[in-house]
Amino acid sequence: MEKKSKHQASFENIKSQLKIIPEYMELLFPFAHSAHIRRHRAKIIASRVGLLSLLFAVVIPLWIIIDFFAFSWPTWAILATLRIISAIVFFALYIMHSSCRSLHNAYLLLGGMMAIPPVFYLISQPFLIGLETNALGTAVSSAYALLPFIVVAGLSVFPLTALEVLITGAAVMTVVILGVAQQPTFDLQQFITTVWLMIVVIGVSVFSGMSQLSYMISLINQASKDMLTGAFTRRSGEEYLDLQFRIASRTGASMSLLFMDVDKFKSVNDEFGHEQGDMVLKQVAKGLNACLRRSDQLIRWGGEEFVILLPNTDVPHVLPVLKRLSELTLGNRPDGKPITISIGIAELATDECEDWIEMVEKADHRMYDAKKSGRNKSVGPKPELNISNIINVEG
């Protein structure tokens, strides 16, 4: 019996560890992020690209003075030309960063900024190899050889996943190998040392980028998630509603919205206390999340009211969502009775809504219609969405 208990404890410990895996997935792969996280990450990446690009646009031309004293003509003039071109590109990136709205564009900005030093390195190397110069020139030439390492180290200031850093690091590693190939003689020991150093820098950047990302996700979740239910707060939800409405209006995509209210919730607080009421809301949020797709968003609108946003979903495709809702249980109230909800539905094209506020209002009114007609129902813009006993209370 004791042996069985130990095995059971070990099994429970493994299960608890496995529950942490989805959290680590967000740090390893970018496609594990919600749309909300991707949007905020795009803003942060673009903002930091803009700041660094402006800094480099100012500092890089100043280095021409050092090149002038370190190298003879025409080497310093060639390097000066490369620096001026680099500064112009950096300044262009700074100008563009403010208009970045998506993670895809943020990637392009980051890739453009990170590509400049390696390209400078590859173009300048042939002019510096075997060049006879003074002590300052030797030191500057050695500094140029470190440009790829500086690029990879610079990734540590961005909230990036491990995969993103590894892909960038692999690209820069290729540049390093091409730089070594330009040398007149191949030094195996130096090559191994260079590659090993790059691997170490990539490793440090991976953990640093993941730390930045973890901290960012934690701050965003604290600011945007309801601490009790884990759903988005109303403020964050309104931002997401506005974004999705603008996207749908611009692209002609469909969009639906479910406004729901927990039936007879006030009686739970009145008879059993607010602590039991909180437990009911947690159960409801957990159940609703179980039937959502990754693109859908659950928003706690206020008190016992929830909103589910369904992007790219028209009336026929709302039905599978309602079917999934009807197949789940939201748990029981403190008195043992099943928890039920009343739902109002709005769809962008069918309701011809001018903005997301009108969508919410239509769904809200239909939710009240569902309550007046007996609760535990859904009321929508078309008859097929009007379903009784939306939550299965049998058994």
C-alpha positions as CSV (number, residue, x, y, z in Angstrom):
1,M,0.0,0.0,0.0
2,E,2.9,2.3,0.9
3,K,4.7,1.4,-2.3
4,K,1.5,2.2,-4.3
5,S,1.3,5.5,-2.5
6,K,4.9,6.4,-3.4
7,H,4.2,5.5,-7.1
8,Q,1.1,7.6,-7.0
9,A,3.0,10.5,-5.5
10,S,5.7,10.2,-8.2
11,F,3.0,10.1,-10.9
12,E,1.4,13.2,-9.5
13,N,4.8,15.0,-9.4
14,I,5.4,14.1,-13.1
15,K,1.9,15.4,-14.0
16,S,2.6,18.7,-12.2
17,Q,5.9,19.1,-14.1
18,L,4.2,18.4,-17.4
19,K,1.8,21.2,-16.8
20,I,4.7,23.6,-16.9
21,I,5.7,22.6,-20.4
22,P,3.2,24.9,-22.2
23,E,4.8,27.9,-20.4
24,Y,8.2,26.9,-21.6
25,M,6.9,26.4,-25.2
26,E,6.2,30.2,-25.2
27,L,9.9,30.7,-24.6
28,L,11.1,28.2,-27.2
29,F,8.8,28.8,-30.2
30,P,7.2,32.0,-31.5
31,F,4.1,30.2,-32.8
32,A,3.1,29.3,-29.2
33,H,2.2,32.9,-28.5
34,S,-1.3,34.3,-28.5
35,A,-2.2,37.2,-30.8
36,H,-2.1,39.5,-27.8
37,I,1.5,38.6,-26.9
38,R,2.6,38.8,-30.6
39,R,1.2,42.3,-30.9
40,H,2.9,43.6,-27.8
41,R,6.2,41.8,-28.7
42,A,6.1,43.5,-32.1
43,K,5.8,46.9,-30.4
44,I,8.8,46.2,-28.1
45,I,11.0,44.8,-30.8
46,A,10.2,47.7,-33.2
47,S,10.8,50.2,-30.4
48,R,14.2,48.8,-29.5
49,V,15.2,48.5,-33.1
50,G,14.3,52.2,-33.5
51,L,16.4,53.2,-30.5
52,L,19.5,51.2,-31.4
53,S,19.2,52.2,-35.1
54,L,19.2,55.9,-34.2
55,L,22.2,55.4,-31.9
56,F,24.1,53.6,-34.6
57,A,23.2,56.2,-37.2
58,V,24.8,58.8,-35.1
59,V,27.8,56.9,-33.7
60,I,28.9,55.0,-36.9
61,P,29.9,58.1,-38.9
62,L,32.0,59.4,-36.0
63,W,34.2,56.3,-36.2
64,I,35.4,57.6,-39.6
65,I,37.8,59.8,-37.6
66,I,39.4,56.7,-36.1
67,D,39.7,55.1,-39.5
68,F,41.4,58.2,-40.8
69,F,44.2,57.9,-38.3
70,A,44.3,54.0,-38.4
71,F,44.5,53.4,-42.1
72,S,46.1,55.0,-45.2
73,W,44.4,56.2,-48.3
74,P,42.3,54.7,-50.0
75,T,41.4,52.2,-47.2
76,W,40.0,54.7,-44.8
77,A,38.0,56.3,-47.6
78,I,36.5,52.9,-48.5
79,L,35.6,52.3,-44.9
80,A,34.2,55.8,-44.6
81,T,31.9,55.2,-47.5
82,L,30.7,51.9,-46.0
83,R,30.1,53.7,-42.7
84,I,28.0,56.5,-44.3
85,I,25.9,53.9,-46.2
86,S,25.4,51.9,-43.0
87,A,24.4,55.1,-41.2
88,I,21.8,56.0,-43.8
89,V,20.3,52.5,-43.7
90,F,20.2,52.6,-39.8
91,F,18.5,56.0,-40.0
92,A,15.9,54.6,-42.5
93,L,15.2,51.8,-40.0
94,Y,14.7,54.4,-37.3
95,I,12.2,56.2,-39.5
96,M,10.3,53.0,-40.3
97,H,10.1,51.6,-36.8
98,S,7.2,53.9,-35.7
99,S,4.9,52.5,-38.4
100,C,5.5,48.8,-37.4
101,R,2.2,47.2,-36.5
102,S,2.8,43.4,-36.9
103,L,5.4,40.9,-35.7
104,H,6.2,40.1,-39.3
105,N,7.3,43.7,-39.9
106,A,9.1,43.8,-36.6
107,Y,11.1,40.7,-37.8
108,L,12.0,42.6,-41.0
109,L,13.2,45.6,-39.0
110,L,15.2,43.4,-36.7
111,G,16.7,41.4,-39.5
112,G,17.6,44.6,-41.4
113,M,19.4,46.0,-38.4
114,M,21.2,42.8,-37.6
115,A,22.3,42.3,-41.2
116,I,24.2,45.6,-41.5
117,P,27.3,44.8,-39.3
118,P,27.9,41.3,-40.9
119,V,27.6,42.8,-44.4
120,F,30.0,45.6,-43.4
121,Y,32.3,42.8,-42.0
122,L,32.3,40.8,-45.2
123,I,32.8,43.8,-47.5
124,S,35.6,45.3,-45.4
125,Q,37.5,42.1,-44.8
126,P,39.2,41.9,-48.3
127,F,40.5,45.5,-47.8
128,L,42.0,44.7,-44.4
129,I,43.5,41.3,-44.9
130,G,47.3,41.6,-45.2
131,L,47.2,45.3,-44.8
132,E,50.3,46.8,-43.3
133,T,49.4,49.5,-40.8
134,N,50.3,51.0,-37.5
135,A,49.3,49.7,-34.0
136,L,46.0,51.6,-34.0
137,G,45.1,50.1,-37.4
138,T,45.9,46.6,-36.1
139,A,43.7,47.1,-33.1
140,V,40.8,48.5,-35.3
141,S,41.1,45.6,-37.7
142,S,40.8,43.2,-34.8
143,A,37.8,45.1,-33.6
144,Y,36.1,44.7,-37.1
145,A,36.6,40.9,-36.8
146,L,34.4,41.0,-33.7
147,L,31.4,42.6,-35.5
148,P,29.5,39.2,-36.0
149,F,29.9,38.4,-32.3
150,I,28.6,41.9,-31.3
151,V,25.5,41.3,-33.5
152,V,24.7,38.0,-31.8
153,A,25.3,39.5,-28.3
154,G,23.0,42.4,-29.3
155,L,20.1,39.9,-29.6
156,S,20.1,39.6,-25.8
157,V,18.3,43.0,-25.5
158,F,15.2,41.7,-27.5
159,P,12.4,39.5,-26.2
160,L,13.1,36.6,-28.5
161,T,12.4,32.9,-28.3
162,A,15.2,30.3,-28.4
163,L,14.3,29.4,-32.0
164,E,14.5,33.0,-33.2
165,V,17.9,33.5,-31.6
166,L,19.2,30.2,-33.0
167,I,18.1,31.0,-36.5
168,T,19.8,34.4,-36.4
169,G,22.9,32.9,-34.8
170,A,23.1,30.3,-37.5
171,A,23.0,33.0,-40.2
172,V,25.7,35.0,-38.4
173,M,27.8,31.8,-38.0
174,T,27.7,31.5,-41.8
175,V,29.0,35.0,-42.1
176,V,31.9,34.1,-39.7
177,I,32.8,31.0,-41.8
178,L,32.7,33.1,-45.0
179,G,35.0,35.6,-43.2
180,V,37.5,32.9,-42.3
181,A,37.4,31.5,-45.8
182,Q,38.6,34.9,-47.1
183,Q,41.8,34.6,-45.1
184,P,44.9,33.8,-47.3
185,T,45.8,30.8,-45.0
186,F,43.5,28.5,-43.1
187,D,44.3,28.2,-39.4
188,L,42.4,25.3,-38.0
189,Q,43.0,26.2,-34.4
190,Q,41.8,29.7,-34.9
191,F,38.8,28.5,-36.8
192,I,37.8,26.1,-34.0
193,T,38.3,28.9,-31.4
194,T,36.2,31.3,-33.4
195,V,33.4,28.9,-33.9
196,W,33.4,27.8,-30.2
197,L,33.3,31.5,-29.1
198,M,30.3,32.1,-31.4
199,I,28.5,29.1,-30.0
200,V,29.1,30.4,-26.5
201,V,27.8,33.9,-27.4
202,I,24.7,32.3,-29.1
203,G,24.0,30.3,-26.0
204,V,24.2,33.3,-23.8
205,S,21.9,35.3,-26.1
206,V,19.4,32.4,-26.1
207,F,19.0,32.5,-22.4
208,S,19.1,36.3,-22.2
209,G,16.5,36.6,-24.9
210,M,14.3,34.0,-23.2
211,S,14.6,35.9,-19.9
212,Q,13.6,39.1,-21.6
213,L,10.6,37.3,-23.2
214,S,9.6,35.6,-20.0
215,Y,9.6,39.0,-18.1
216,M,7.7,40.7,-20.9
217,I,5.0,37.9,-21.0
218,S,4.7,38.1,-17.2
219,L,4.2,41.9,-17.2
220,I,1.7,41.7,-20.1
221,N,-0.3,39.0,-18.4
222,Q,-0.4,40.9,-15.1
223,A,-1.6,44.0,-16.9
224,S,-4.0,42.3,-19.3
225,K,-5.3,39.2,-17.5
226,D,-8.0,39.0,-14.9
227,M,-6.2,37.5,-11.8
228,L,-9.3,35.5,-10.8
229,T,-10.3,33.9,-14.0
230,G,-7.3,34.2,-16.3
231,A,-9.5,35.8,-19.0
232,F,-8.5,39.1,-20.5
233,T,-9.6,42.2,-18.6
234,R,-12.2,44.5,-20.2
235,R,-9.6,47.1,-21.0
236,S,-7.3,44.6,-22.9
237,G,-10.4,43.0,-24.4
238,E,-11.6,46.3,-25.8
239,E,-8.1,46.9,-27.4
240,Y,-8.3,43.4,-29.0
241,L,-11.9,44.0,-30.2
242,D,-10.9,47.3,-31.8
243,L,-8.0,45.6,-33.5
244,Q,-9.9,42.7,-34.8
245,F,-12.8,44.9,-36.0
246,R,-10.4,47.1,-38.0
247,I,-8.8,44.0,-39.5
248,A,-12.2,42.5,-40.4
249,S,-13.5,45.7,-41.9
250,R,-10.4,46.3,-44.0
251,T,-10.1,42.7,-45.3
252,G,-13.7,41.8,-45.5
253,A,-13.2,38.9,-43.0
254,S,-16.0,37.6,-40.8
255,M,-16.1,38.2,-37.1
256,S,-18.6,37.0,-34.4
257,L,-19.0,37.8,-30.7
258,L,-20.7,36.0,-27.9
259,F,-21.9,38.0,-24.8
260,M,-22.7,35.7,-21.9
261,D,-23.8,36.0,-18.3
262,V,-23.8,33.4,-15.5
263,D,-27.4,32.6,-14.6
264,K,-28.6,33.5,-11.1
265,F,-25.1,34.4,-10.0
266,K,-26.2,37.0,-7.5
267,S,-27.9,34.3,-5.5
268,V,-24.6,32.5,-5.1
269,N,-22.9,35.6,-3.6
270,D,-26.0,36.4,-1.4
271,E,-26.5,32.8,-0.1
272,F,-23.0,31.4,0.0
273,G,-20.6,34.4,0.0
274,H,-18.2,36.0,-2.4
275,E,-15.6,33.3,-2.0
276,Q,-18.0,30.7,-3.4
277,G,-18.9,33.1,-6.1
278,D,-15.3,33.4,-7.1
279,M,-15.0,29.6,-7.3
280,V,-18.0,29.6,-9.7
281,L,-16.4,32.2,-11.9
282,K,-13.2,30.2,-12.0
283,Q,-15.1,27.1,-13.1
284,V,-17.0,29.0,-15.8
285,A,-13.8,30.6,-17.2
286,K,-12.0,27.2,-17.2
287,G,-14.9,25.6,-19.0
288,L,-15.2,28.3,-21.6
289,N,-11.5,28.3,-22.4
290,A,-11.7,24.5,-23.0
291,C,-14.0,25.0,-26.1
292,L,-12.0,27.9,-27.7
293,R,-9.6,27.9,-30.5
294,R,-6.1,29.5,-30.2
295,S,-7.4,32.6,-32.2
296,D,-10.4,33.1,-30.0
297,Q,-10.3,35.4,-26.9
298,L,-12.2,35.1,-23.6
299,I,-12.8,38.5,-21.9
300,R,-14.2,39.1,-18.5
301,W,-16.4,42.0,-19.3
302,G,-17.5,42.7,-15.7
303,G,-18.7,40.8,-12.7
304,E,-20.3,37.5,-14.0
305,E,-20.3,38.7,-17.6
306,F,-17.9,37.3,-20.2
307,V,-17.3,38.0,-23.9
308,I,-15.9,35.6,-26.4
309,L,-14.4,37.1,-29.6
310,L,-14.4,34.7,-32.6
311,P,-12.2,36.2,-35.5
312,N,-12.8,34.8,-39.0
313,T,-16.1,33.3,-37.9
314,D,-19.4,33.8,-39.6
315,V,-22.9,32.6,-38.5
316,P,-22.6,28.9,-39.8
317,H,-19.2,28.6,-38.0
318,V,-20.6,29.9,-34.7
319,L,-22.7,26.7,-34.5
320,P,-19.7,24.4,-33.8
321,V,-18.7,26.7,-31.0
322,L,-22.2,26.5,-29.5
323,K,-22.0,22.7,-29.9
324,R,-18.8,22.5,-28.0
325,L,-20.3,24.6,-25.3
326,S,-23.3,22.3,-25.1
327,E,-21.0,19.3,-24.7
328,L,-19.2,20.7,-21.7
329,T,-20.1,21.2,-18.1
330,L,-19.3,24.3,-16.2
331,G,-19.4,22.6,-12.8
332,N,-21.9,23.0,-10.0
333,R,-23.1,25.8,-7.8
334,P,-22.5,25.5,-4.0
335,D,-26.1,24.1,-3.7
336,G,-25.2,21.3,-6.2
337,K,-27.2,22.7,-9.1
338,P,-25.4,22.9,-12.5
339,I,-24.0,26.2,-13.5
340,T,-25.6,27.6,-16.7
341,I,-25.1,30.7,-18.9
342,S,-27.3,32.8,-21.2
343,I,-25.7,33.9,-24.4
344,G,-26.3,36.7,-26.9
345,I,-24.6,36.5,-30.3
346,A,-23.6,39.2,-32.9
347,E,-22.0,38.7,-36.3
348,L,-20.3,41.6,-38.1
349,A,-21.8,41.2,-41.6
350,T,-25.2,39.9,-40.6
351,D,-25.8,42.7,-38.1
352,E,-24.1,45.3,-40.3
353,C,-22.3,46.8,-37.3
354,E,-20.5,50.1,-37.8
355,D,-18.1,49.4,-35.0
356,W,-17.2,46.8,-32.3
357,I,-19.2,48.8,-29.7
358,E,-22.4,48.2,-31.7
359,M,-21.5,44.5,-31.9
360,V,-21.2,44.3,-28.1
361,E,-24.5,46.2,-27.6
362,K,-26.4,43.9,-30.0
363,A,-25.0,40.7,-28.3
364,D,-25.7,42.2,-24.9
365,H,-29.4,42.9,-25.7
366,R,-29.8,39.3,-27.1
367,M,-28.3,38.0,-23.9
368,Y,-31.0,39.7,-21.9
369,D,-33.6,38.3,-24.3
370,A,-32.2,34.8,-23.6
371,K,-32.5,35.5,-19.8
372,K,-36.1,36.7,-20.2
373,S,-37.1,33.7,-22.1
374,G,-35.9,31.2,-19.5
375,R,-32.1,31.3,-19.2
376,N,-29.5,28.7,-20.3
377,K,-30.2,29.7,-23.9
378,S,-28.5,31.4,-26.8
379,V,-30.1,34.1,-29.0
380,G,-28.4,35.2,-32.3
381,P,-29.1,37.2,-35.4
382,K,-30.4,34.1,-37.2
383,P,-32.9,31.4,-35.9
384,E,-30.4,28.6,-36.2
385,L,-28.4,30.2,-33.4
386,N,-31.3,30.2,-31.0
387,I,-30.6,27.2,-28.9
388,S,-32.3,26.1,-25.6
389,N,-30.5,24.2,-22.9
390,I,-27.1,25.5,-24.2
391,I,-25.4,23.9,-21.2
392,N,-26.3,20.2,-20.7
393,V,-27.8,19.9,-17.2
394,E,-28.9,16.3,-17.4
395,G,-27.3,13.7,-15.2
